[in-house]
Amino acid sequence: MKDTFLEISHHQTSKLGQSAPGDVFQSIKCDDGRVVSVLSDGLGSGIKAGVLATLTATMAARCVAADIPLRRVAEFVMRSLPVCSERKISYATFSLIDVAPGGRVRVVEYDNPPYVLLRAGTLMEPLKSELRLPRGKGGAKGDAVLRLSSFVAKPGDRIVLYSDGVTQSGMGTKSYPLGWGDVAVQDYVRDLVASSTEGLSARELAKSLVREAVTKDGWAPKDDITCGVAYWRHPRRLLVLTGPPVSRERDKEMTRVFASFDGRRVIAGGTTANIVARETGGKISVDLKDLDPEIPPSSSLPGADLVTEGILTLARVASLLESDQDDPSPRRNAAHRLLELMLDSDVIQFVVGTRINEAHQDPTMPVELEIRRNVVKRIAAALEAKHLKETRVSYI
């Protein structure tokens, strides 16, 4: 679909008292442009459930990414899954979406709540076929029933996957004796998107649904709660300008790139901000409310959505991305604000100045204080691999 970006994001919380979630959400971008996402729910909760869910999600995603027919993938996964000796059911369930570059979507569901397809504010009901397969080893009775569907996505479409921790939240309470339920969850998704005036991102929708389920459980989750969302939207673009140009003669060129950019704009670096301020006649103001013992405060400059210090802030963003700590801190320091802007964008363009800053060559500085261009490469790699963002890096 022309000028449409597929944003995929997820959010989850573990069952109360568990240190690790028993649900897993994985996404892979294939060499042919396809995107494969899987949500798997391991039986029970905790580490054991998480291991089985990870095994299931990884097998399914990699087999589909290898372009193996869906029936063969399903047969392989079902044969591989062990069966609980007491309950006689498989140790993990899964929902899988396979999105082709042209927008053709294939969905396979096994024992997870049905996915939500929201189009132009309407809950759609795709035609589904059933595929019955023998269950894995362990004496399970009956066949496993997989549901297959396919459709062509349109701009603005959303697919919402979630584990049964969502639909069963609130179970046993006076308000929801049988749990929140499929229909109520679907209505919540539709109404939440309809109430959003700026187009609710996949990330915010996933977080909102999980938070609502946790609320239904009285802020004490009785199961792992996970939601994954795919959203076809007009790409949100972000420019990150960092480092002074190789020569002063190119200061005006860098400023023109900044001023003409169609999207949100960030300046990371004091020298870079001073260059833009000088060339545009703007004034830099430091945000004294943004004080943090580890990260320098952010600033404001007309035309910029965020102005931060350079290498320290970028290095912290890289570390947060690589360690999967991508949920903004309540402290809201400059690094977390920059991270939030990146995660809420689809196409991130880095313009990196190549003038050497002598301060960063000081041998007494920390080892992790790397050269700016290498930190940017780390950030771009993490955004592409873990969040399926599109990144572009240019040097000036």
Secondary structure in CASP SS format (residue, H / E / C, confidence):
PFRMAT SS
TARGET T0000
AUTHOR 0000-0000-0000
METHOD secondary structure of the structure
MODEL  1
M C 1.00
K C 1.00
D C 1.00
T C 1.00
F E 1.00
L E 1.00
E E 1.00
I E 1.00
S E 1.00
H E 1.00
H E 1.00
Q E 1.00
T E 1.00
S C 1.00
K C 1.00
L C 1.00
G C 1.00
Q C 1.00
S C 1.00
A C 1.00
P C 1.00
G C 1.00
D E 1.00
V E 1.00
F E 1.00
Q E 1.00
S E 1.00
I E 1.00
K E 1.00
C C 1.00
D C 1.00
D C 1.00
G C 1.00
R C 1.00
V E 1.00
V E 1.00
S E 1.00
V E 1.00
L E 1.00
S E 1.00
D E 1.00
G E 1.00
L C 1.00
G C 1.00
S C 1.00
G H 1.00
I H 1.00
K H 1.00
A H 1.00
G H 1.00
V H 1.00
L H 1.00
A H 1.00
T H 1.00
L H 1.00
T H 1.00
A H 1.00
T H 1.00
M H 1.00
A H 1.00
A H 1.00
R H 1.00
C H 1.00
V H 1.00
A H 1.00
A C 1.00
D C 1.00
I C 1.00
P C 1.00
L H 1.00
R H 1.00
R H 1.00
V H 1.00
A H 1.00
E H 1.00
F H 1.00
V H 1.00
M H 1.00
R H 1.00
S H 1.00
L C 1.00
P C 1.00
V E 1.00
C C 1.00
S C 1.00
E C 1.00
R C 1.00
K C 1.00
I C 1.00
S E 1.00
Y C 1.00
A E 1.00
T E 1.00
F E 1.00
S E 1.00
L E 1.00
I E 1.00
D E 1.00
V E 1.00
A C 1.00
P C 1.00
G C 1.00
G C 1.00
R E 1.00
V E 1.00
R E 1.00
V E 1.00
V E 1.00
E E 1.00
Y E 1.00
D C 1.00
N C 1.00
P C 1.00
P C 1.00
Y C 1.00
V E 1.00
L E 1.00
L E 1.00
R E 1.00
A C 1.00
G C 1.00
T E 1.00
L E 1.00
M E 1.00
E C 1.00
P C 1.00
L C 1.00
K E 1.00
S E 1.00
E E 1.00
L E 1.00
R E 1.00
L E 1.00
P E 1.00
R C 1.00
G C 1.00
K C 1.00
G C 1.00
G C 1.00
A C 1.00
K C 1.00
G C 1.00
D E 1.00
A E 1.00
V E 1.00
L E 1.00
R E 1.00
L E 1.00
S E 1.00
S E 1.00
F E 1.00
V E 1.00
A C 1.00
K C 1.00
P C 1.00
G C 1.00
D C 1.00
R E 1.00
I E 1.00
V E 1.00
L E 1.00
Y E 1.00
S C 1.00
D H 1.00
G H 1.00
V H 1.00
T H 1.00
Q C 1.00
S C 1.00
G C 1.00
M C 1.00
G C 1.00
T C 1.00
K C 1.00
S C 1.00
Y C 1.00
P C 1.00
L C 1.00
G C 1.00
W C 1.00
G C 1.00
D H 1.00
V H 1.00
A H 1.00
V H 1.00
Q H 1.00
D H 1.00
Y H 1.00
V H 1.00
R H 1.00
D H 1.00
L H 1.00
V H 1.00
A H 1.00
S H 1.00
S C 1.00
T C 1.00
E C 1.00
G C 1.00
L C 1.00
S C 1.00
A H 1.00
R H 1.00
E H 1.00
L H 1.00
A H 1.00
K H 1.00
S H 1.00
L H 1.00
V H 1.00
R H 1.00
E H 1.00
A H 1.00
V H 1.00
T H 1.00
K H 1.00
D C 1.00
G C 1.00
W C 1.00
A C 1.00
P C 1.00
K C 1.00
D C 1.00
D C 1.00
I E 1.00
T E 1.00
C E 1.00
G E 1.00
V E 1.00
A E 1.00
Y E 1.00
W E 1.00
R E 1.00
H C 1.00
P C 1.00
R C 1.00
R E 1.00
L E 1.00
L E 1.00
V E 1.00
L E 1.00
T E 1.00
G C 1.00
P C 1.00
P C 1.00
V C 1.00
S C 1.00
R H 1.00
E H 1.00
R H 1.00
D H 1.00
K H 1.00
E H 1.00
M H 1.00
T H 1.00
R H 1.00
V H 1.00
F H 1.00
A H 1.00
S H 1.00
F C 1.00
D C 1.00
G C 1.00
R E 1.00
R E 1.00
V E 1.00
I E 1.00
A E 1.00
G C 1.00
G H 1.00
T H 1.00
T H 1.00
A H 1.00
N H 1.00
I H 1.00
V H 1.00
A H 1.00
R H 1.00
E H 1.00
T H 1.00
G C 1.00
G C 1.00
K C 1.00
I C 1.00
S E 1.00
V E 1.00
D C 1.00
L H 1.00
K H 1.00
D H 1.00
L C 1.00
D C 1.00
P C 1.00
E C 1.00
I C 1.00
P C 1.00
P C 1.00
S C 1.00
S E 1.00
S E 1.00
L C 1.00
P C 1.00
G C 1.00
A C 1.00
D C 1.00
L E 1.00
V E 1.00
T E 1.00
E C 1.00
G C 1.00
I H 1.00
L H 1.00
T H 1.00
L H 1.00
A H 1.00
R H 1.00
V H 1.00
A H 1.00
S H 1.00
L H 1.00
L H 1.00
E H 1.00
S C 1.00
D C 1.00
Q C 1.00
D C 1.00
D C 1.00
P C 1.00
S C 1.00
P C 1.00
R C 1.00
R C 1.00
N C 1.00
A H 1.00
A H 1.00
H H 1.00
R H 1.00
L H 1.00
L H 1.00
E H 1.00
L H 1.00
M H 1.00
L H 1.00
D C 1.00
S C 1.00
D C 1.00
V E 1.00
I E 1.00
Q E 1.00
F E 1.00
V E 1.00
V E 1.00
G C 1.00
T C 1.00
R C 1.00
I C 1.00
N C 1.00
E H 1.00
A H 1.00
H H 1.00
Q H 1.00
D C 1.00
P C 1.00
T C 1.00
M C 1.00
P C 1.00
V C 1.00
E C 1.00
L C 1.00
E C 1.00
I C 1.00
R H 1.00
R H 1.00
N H 1.00
V H 1.00
V H 1.00
K H 1.00
R H 1.00
I H 1.00
A H 1.00
A H 1.00
A H 1.00
L H 1.00
E H 1.00
A H 1.00
K H 1.00
H H 1.00
L C 1.00
K C 1.00
E E 1.00
T E 1.00
R E 1.00
V E 1.00
S E 1.00
Y E 1.00
I C 1.00
END
